[in-house]
């Protein structure tokens, strides 16, 4: 296998954590998003969506997003399980992972990509250029702040995001919270439950890696 990564981007970081939690050693190819290497002809042949992460399997199949990669790895290397062991658990974990993606990561991306000067004309990832909309940057920061409140409420009743153990939902959520540093949104001082979870999860070797 071969993993196409970018060390500074949140989406491939989700997979890096997933790989580390599984204890896997997969060769890595760094893609320089800052210089827009992903938009070049060479990488377009690897992924026409011009995004990372990409996992290339031994038979040449390429998986082009974090969720499909995670699903493949969890099925192929079942321990430790990160996506659910039965239908009910898989559904619960998937639901919370979706919350962390849409309310969490997407909010941060909306704020950053519609504000950062280096992303002018690239407000959305992918092969098509879209102009920034400043109002969406404001909305993205508001959504990020609301997500932190939502997390704090959740962790007041649950040790981890999807229940009693660490899962892909926690990976997505901690990547989102760390990503918020780029948009200057921090964990509120009074969010004690969120802080407890964040400190606990951030200390995991796989998350630190």
C-alpha positions as a LaTeX table, in Angstrom:
\begin{tabular}{lrrr}
\hline
Residue & $x$ (\AA) & $y$ (\AA) & $z$ (\AA) \\
\hline
Unk1 & 0.00 & 0.00 & 0.00 \\
Unk2 & 0.95 & 3.66 & $-0.39$ \\
Unk3 & $-0.53$ & 6.62 & 1.50 \\
Unk4 & $-0.64$ & 10.08 & $-0.11$ \\
Unk5 & $-0.54$ & 12.58 & 2.74 \\
Unk6 & $-0.05$ & 16.26 & 3.55 \\
Unk7 & 1.32 & 16.79 & 7.04 \\
Unk8 & $-0.39$ & 20.17 & 7.49 \\
Unk9 & $-3.91$ & 19.25 & 6.32 \\
Unk10 & $-6.74$ & 17.99 & 8.58 \\
Unk11 & $-8.31$ & 15.36 & 6.33 \\
Unk12 & $-5.17$ & 13.23 & 5.87 \\
Unk13 & $-4.40$ & 13.69 & 9.56 \\
Unk14 & $-7.58$ & 11.74 & 10.31 \\
Unk15 & $-6.15$ & 8.81 & 8.37 \\
Unk16 & $-2.69$ & 9.19 & 9.93 \\
Unk17 & $-4.26$ & 8.84 & 13.37 \\
Unk18 & $-6.34$ & 5.88 & 12.19 \\
Unk19 & $-3.20$ & 4.18 & 10.82 \\
Unk20 & $-1.28$ & 4.88 & 14.02 \\
Unk21 & $-4.08$ & 3.52 & 16.21 \\
Unk22 & $-3.99$ & 0.32 & 14.13 \\
Unk23 & $-0.23$ & 0.09 & 14.54 \\
Unk24 & 0.30 & $-0.09$ & 10.78 \\
Unk25 & 3.39 & 0.88 & 8.83 \\
Unk26 & 2.34 & 2.17 & 5.41 \\
Unk27 & 4.76 & 4.00 & 3.07 \\
Unk28 & 3.90 & 7.70 & 2.79 \\
Unk29 & 4.15 & 10.16 & $-0.11$ \\
Unk30 & 3.85 & 13.81 & 0.93 \\
Unk31 & 1.83 & 16.07 & $-1.37$ \\
Unk32 & 2.65 & 19.78 & $-1.02$ \\
Unk33 & $-0.72$ & 21.51 & $-0.94$ \\
Unk34 & 0.83 & 24.89 & $-0.23$ \\
Unk35 & 2.57 & 24.89 & $-3.60$ \\
Unk36 & $-0.62$ & 23.39 & $-5.13$ \\
Unk37 & 1.12 & 20.20 & $-6.16$ \\
Unk38 & $-2.27$ & 18.48 & $-6.05$ \\
Unk39 & $-3.39$ & 20.55 & $-9.04$ \\
Unk40 & $-0.56$ & 19.36 & $-11.26$ \\
Unk41 & $-0.95$ & 16.79 & $-14.01$ \\
Unk42 & 1.01 & 14.12 & $-12.14$ \\
Unk43 & $-1.27$ & 14.10 & $-9.11$ \\
Unk44 & $-4.43$ & 14.48 & $-11.19$ \\
Unk45 & $-3.60$ & 11.07 & $-12.66$ \\
Unk46 & $-3.60$ & 9.68 & $-9.11$ \\
Unk47 & $-6.74$ & 11.48 & $-7.95$ \\
Unk48 & $-8.83$ & 13.52 & $-10.42$ \\
Unk49 & $-10.56$ & 15.14 & $-7.44$ \\
Unk50 & $-7.14$ & 16.71 & $-6.59$ \\
Unk51 & $-7.49$ & 16.09 & $-2.86$ \\
Unk52 & $-5.67$ & 14.16 & $-0.18$ \\
Unk53 & $-5.71$ & 11.68 & 1.44 \\
Unk54 & $-5.38$ & 8.85 & $-1.06$ \\
Unk55 & $-4.63$ & 5.23 & $-0.20$ \\
Unk56 & $-3.27$ & 3.17 & $-3.08$ \\
Unk57 & $-3.76$ & $-0.56$ & $-2.57$ \\
Unk58 & $-1.37$ & $-3.26$ & $-3.74$ \\
Unk59 & $-3.61$ & $-4.07$ & $-6.72$ \\
Unk60 & $-3.60$ & $-0.43$ & $-7.87$ \\
Unk61 & $-7.04$ & 0.48 & $-6.51$ \\
Unk62 & $-7.08$ & 4.00 & $-5.09$ \\
Unk63 & $-9.33$ & 5.08 & $-2.23$ \\
Unk64 & $-9.88$ & 8.83 & $-2.44$ \\
Unk65 & $-11.29$ & 10.03 & 0.89 \\
Unk66 & $-10.83$ & 9.60 & 4.62 \\
Unk67 & $-13.97$ & 7.57 & 5.21 \\
Unk68 & $-13.44$ & 4.99 & 2.46 \\
Unk69 & $-9.82$ & 4.57 & 3.55 \\
Unk70 & $-10.84$ & 4.13 & 7.18 \\
Unk71 & $-13.54$ & 1.61 & 6.24 \\
Unk72 & $-11.05$ & $-0.45$ & 4.24 \\
Unk73 & $-8.45$ & $-0.42$ & 7.01 \\
Unk74 & $-10.97$ & $-1.30$ & 9.72 \\
Unk75 & $-12.23$ & $-4.27$ & 7.72 \\
Unk76 & $-8.76$ & $-5.43$ & 6.71 \\
Unk77 & $-7.12$ & $-4.90$ & 10.11 \\
Unk78 & $-10.03$ & $-5.41$ & 12.55 \\
Unk79 & $-8.19$ & $-4.72$ & 15.82 \\
Unk80 & $-8.43$ & $-2.36$ & 17.48 \\
Unk81 & $-11.90$ & $-1.76$ & 16.12 \\
Unk82 & $-12.62$ & 1.91 & 15.41 \\
Unk83 & $-15.86$ & 1.88 & 13.39 \\
Unk84 & $-18.18$ & $-0.54$ & 15.19 \\
Unk85 & $-18.49$ & $-4.28$ & 15.72 \\
Unk86 & $-22.19$ & $-4.78$ & 15.00 \\
Unk87 & $-24.95$ & $-3.00$ & 13.10 \\
Unk88 & $-26.10$ & $-0.87$ & 16.03 \\
Unk89 & $-22.61$ & 0.22 & 17.06 \\
Unk90 & $-21.62$ & 0.95 & 13.47 \\
Unk91 & $-24.71$ & 3.14 & 13.04 \\
Unk92 & $-24.11$ & 5.08 & 16.28 \\
Unk93 & $-20.43$ & 5.66 & 15.51 \\
Unk94 & $-21.19$ & 6.66 & 11.92 \\
Unk95 & $-23.80$ & 9.13 & 13.13 \\
Unk96 & $-21.47$ & 10.87 & 15.54 \\
Unk97 & $-18.66$ & 10.84 & 13.00 \\
Unk98 & $-20.99$ & 12.63 & 10.59 \\
Unk99 & $-21.72$ & 15.25 & 13.26 \\
Unk100 & $-18.00$ & 15.78 & 13.79 \\
Unk101 & $-17.46$ & 16.07 & 10.04 \\
Unk102 & $-20.28$ & 18.47 & 9.23 \\
Unk103 & $-20.65$ & 20.54 & 12.40 \\
Unk104 & $-16.94$ & 20.36 & 13.17 \\
Unk105 & $-14.47$ & 19.99 & 10.32 \\
Unk106 & $-16.68$ & 21.53 & 7.64 \\
Unk107 & $-17.23$ & 24.60 & 9.81 \\
Unk108 & $-13.50$ & 25.14 & 10.19 \\
Unk109 & $-12.92$ & 24.65 & 6.47 \\
Unk110 & $-15.69$ & 27.12 & 5.66 \\
Unk111 & $-14.09$ & 29.74 & 7.90 \\
Unk112 & $-10.51$ & 29.23 & 6.73 \\
Unk113 & $-11.00$ & 28.73 & 3.01 \\
Unk114 & $-13.22$ & 31.80 & 2.69 \\
Unk115 & $-10.76$ & 34.05 & 4.51 \\
Unk116 & $-7.14$ & 32.95 & 4.06 \\
Unk117 & $-5.25$ & 34.95 & 1.43 \\
Unk118 & $-3.42$ & 31.85 & 0.26 \\
Unk119 & $-6.74$ & 30.24 & $-0.65$ \\
Unk120 & $-8.04$ & 33.09 & $-2.78$ \\
Unk121 & $-9.92$ & 31.52 & $-5.68$ \\
Unk122 & $-9.82$ & 28.12 & $-3.94$ \\
Unk123 & $-12.68$ & 28.42 & $-1.46$ \\
Unk124 & $-13.57$ & 24.76 & $-2.04$ \\
Unk125 & $-11.30$ & 21.79 & $-2.57$ \\
Unk126 & $-11.50$ & 19.94 & $-5.86$ \\
Unk127 & $-10.77$ & 20.48 & $-9.55$ \\
Unk128 & $-13.02$ & 23.55 & $-9.93$ \\
Unk129 & $-11.98$ & 26.98 & $-8.63$ \\
Unk130 & $-14.49$ & 28.90 & $-6.50$ \\
Unk131 & $-14.13$ & 32.45 & $-5.19$ \\
Unk132 & $-14.17$ & 33.21 & $-1.49$ \\
Unk133 & $-17.33$ & 34.49 & 0.18 \\
Unk134 & $-16.34$ & 36.52 & 3.27 \\
Unk135 & $-19.73$ & 36.05 & 4.91 \\
Unk136 & $-19.15$ & 32.31 & 4.92 \\
Unk137 & $-15.92$ & 32.81 & 6.86 \\
Unk138 & $-17.93$ & 34.60 & 9.56 \\
Unk139 & $-20.54$ & 31.87 & 9.57 \\
Unk140 & $-17.89$ & 29.17 & 9.72 \\
Unk141 & $-16.39$ & 30.64 & 12.89 \\
Unk142 & $-19.85$ & 30.82 & 14.45 \\
Unk143 & $-20.50$ & 27.19 & 13.54 \\
Unk144 & $-17.16$ & 26.18 & 15.04 \\
Unk145 & $-18.00$ & 27.93 & 18.30 \\
Unk146 & $-21.38$ & 26.19 & 18.42 \\
Unk147 & $-19.71$ & 22.84 & 17.75 \\
Unk148 & $-17.50$ & 23.27 & 20.80 \\
Unk149 & $-20.60$ & 23.88 & 22.92 \\
Unk150 & $-22.20$ & 20.78 & 21.41 \\
Unk151 & $-19.12$ & 18.73 & 22.25 \\
Unk152 & $-19.03$ & 20.01 & 25.81 \\
Unk153 & $-22.66$ & 18.99 & 26.28 \\
Unk154 & $-22.00$ & 15.56 & 24.83 \\
Unk155 & $-18.97$ & 14.90 & 27.01 \\
Unk156 & $-20.97$ & 15.83 & 30.06 \\
Unk157 & $-22.85$ & 12.58 & 29.51 \\
Unk158 & $-20.42$ & 10.34 & 27.59 \\
Unk159 & $-16.72$ & 9.55 & 28.03 \\
Unk160 & $-16.15$ & 9.45 & 24.27 \\
Unk161 & $-18.10$ & 10.94 & 21.41 \\
Unk162 & $-19.88$ & 7.76 & 20.31 \\
Unk163 & $-20.00$ & 5.98 & 23.66 \\
Unk164 & $-17.62$ & 4.29 & 26.08 \\
Unk165 & $-14.58$ & 3.78 & 23.85 \\
Unk166 & $-12.36$ & 5.67 & 21.43 \\
Unk167 & $-13.56$ & 5.51 & 17.81 \\
Unk168 & $-13.26$ & 7.24 & 14.45 \\
Unk169 & $-15.76$ & 9.82 & 15.72 \\
Unk170 & $-13.23$ & 10.97 & 18.33 \\
Unk171 & $-10.52$ & 11.11 & 15.67 \\
Unk172 & $-12.63$ & 13.42 & 13.51 \\
Unk173 & $-13.61$ & 15.59 & 16.48 \\
Unk174 & $-10.09$ & 16.07 & 17.85 \\
Unk175 & $-8.78$ & 16.92 & 14.37 \\
Unk176 & $-11.56$ & 19.52 & 14.07 \\
Unk177 & $-10.76$ & 21.08 & 17.46 \\
Unk178 & $-7.06$ & 21.28 & 16.60 \\
Unk179 & $-7.88$ & 22.69 & 13.17 \\
Unk180 & $-9.71$ & 25.58 & 14.84 \\
Unk181 & $-6.36$ & 27.04 & 15.88 \\
Unk182 & $-6.06$ & 28.22 & 12.27 \\
Unk183 & $-9.28$ & 30.24 & 12.63 \\
Unk184 & $-8.54$ & 31.40 & 16.20 \\
Unk185 & $-11.41$ & 29.53 & 17.86 \\
Unk186 & $-10.42$ & 27.93 & 21.15 \\
Unk187 & $-12.07$ & 25.70 & 23.73 \\
Unk188 & $-14.05$ & 27.97 & 26.08 \\
Unk189 & $-12.64$ & 28.31 & 29.61 \\
Unk190 & $-15.82$ & 26.91 & 31.15 \\
Unk191 & $-16.04$ & 23.86 & 28.84 \\
Unk192 & $-14.74$ & 21.46 & 31.49 \\
Unk193 & $-16.19$ & 18.28 & 29.99 \\
Unk194 & $-14.76$ & 19.08 & 26.57 \\
Unk195 & $-11.39$ & 19.90 & 28.10 \\
Unk196 & $-11.35$ & 16.56 & 29.99 \\
Unk197 & $-11.99$ & 14.64 & 26.77 \\
Unk198 & $-9.59$ & 16.74 & 24.70 \\
Unk199 & $-6.69$ & 16.29 & 27.11 \\
Unk200 & $-7.36$ & 12.57 & 27.37 \\
Unk201 & $-7.58$ & 11.98 & 23.63 \\
Unk202 & $-4.71$ & 14.31 & 22.72 \\
Unk203 & $-2.37$ & 12.28 & 24.93 \\
Unk204 & $-2.94$ & 9.09 & 22.92 \\
Unk205 & 0.21 & 8.05 & 21.02 \\
Unk206 & $-1.76$ & 7.69 & 17.81 \\
Unk207 & $-3.10$ & 11.25 & 18.05 \\
Unk208 & 0.28 & 12.70 & 18.90 \\
Unk209 & 1.94 & 10.89 & 15.97 \\
\hline
\end{tabular}
